[in-house]
Amino acid sequence: MEKIIITTENAPSPIGPYNQAIKVGNTLYISGQIPLIPTSMKLLNGSIIQETELVMKNLEAILDAAKMSFNDVVKSTIFLTDMEDFTKVNEVYENFFDNSTAPARETIAVKSLPKFVRIEISMIATA
């Protein structure tokens, strides 16, 4: 199958040797997104709620570039440096999905993340 690179200026540019997303067939693999402001590539230093909202908006921009939406997401992975943020992250995350059709997910506590952010989210979607 052909591998299609998905890019958009409405989400942060990669900060390493990877792409924003790769589409193979009907499946889209979205790289982990951190709270980078796409226009400036600067980190948002806000509350965990504000940072999660930005990460979700960045993911939404990539989904949109692939002509997909959160309804197409089948799997997501959330990385947190502090599990104390779990409830606040969920408060934001749940606003992007219908509970009855929400994707499979895991939330993982990690020691650190790129640029020492508190949150990173990756997704897999299928049309």
N, C-alpha and C positions, 0 to 999 in steps of 0.2 A: 504494500500500500504506500501511497505517496505521503510524505511527511510535509505538512504545510506550516510555515512559521507565521505566527500571529503576533502582530505588533500594533501598538497604538500610542499616539502622543498623549492620550488622556490617562495614561498610567505611567508609573516611573520606568525609566529606562533600566535595563539590567545593570547591576553593579559588578558583574563578573562574566565569565564565559558561559552564558546561558541566554535563553530567549524568554520573553514574557509568557508565551504559551506555544504549544505544539499541537496541531490537529492531525490525527491519523484516522482516516475513515470518518466515522461520526463521533469520535471521542476526542475531547479537548483536555489537555493536561496543562494546568496553569501553575507556573512557578510560584513559590512562596512570595507573598507580598508583605512588606513592612510599611510602617507609616511614613512613607516618603511623599512629599508634595510633588506631583508630576511636573509642574511648570518650573520649579526651582531646584528640584532634586535635593531639597533640604528636609531634614527630619522634622516632623511635627512633634513638638515637646509639649503635649497637653496631658489631659487626664487619660486614663486607659479607655474610657468611653469615647473620647474624641479620636484617639489613635485607632481604635477598633472601627469606628465609623469611616475613617479615611482608608483603612485597609480594605474594608468591604466595598467602598466606592471605587477603589483601584481595581479590585477583582471584577466589579460590575462593568467597568470600562473595557476590560479585556474580554469578558463574555460578550459584550456588545460588538466589539471588533470582530469576533468570530460568529456574529449573528446568532448569539445564544443569550440565555438569561439565567437567573438563579433557579428557575423552574427546571432547567436542564442539568443542574448539578446533582451528581449521584454520590459524591464522596468529598469530604473536606477534612483537612487536618489543621488543627490549631496548636501552635507552639507558644507556650507562656513561660516567662522566667519566674513568675510568682503565681502559684495556684490560688492565692488570695484574690486574684483578679477574675477568677472563673465566673462568678455570678454577674459581675458588671459586663464582661465580654458577652455572656449569654443574652443579657438585656438588649444589646445592640444586634447581635447575630440573629436573634429570633425575628427581628423586624424585616429581614430580607427573605424569609422563607415562610411558607404555609406549613404549620406544624404537622398536618396530616401527610404532606408529601416532602418533608424535609429530608435532606440527604443523610446517608450514613456518615458518621464522624467519630474522630477521636481527638482528645485534647491531651497534649503531652507537656509535662513540665521539663524544661531544659535549663542547663546552667547559664548559658548565654546565647545570644542571637546576633546576626550581622549588625554592625554599627551599634551594638549594645542596646537594641530596642527591647521592649517588653513583650511584643506580640509579632507573630508571623502566621499567615494563613495561606494554605495551598488548596487547590480544588481540582476535581476531575468532573467534567460534564459530558453528556452524551445527548445527541439529537435523535 
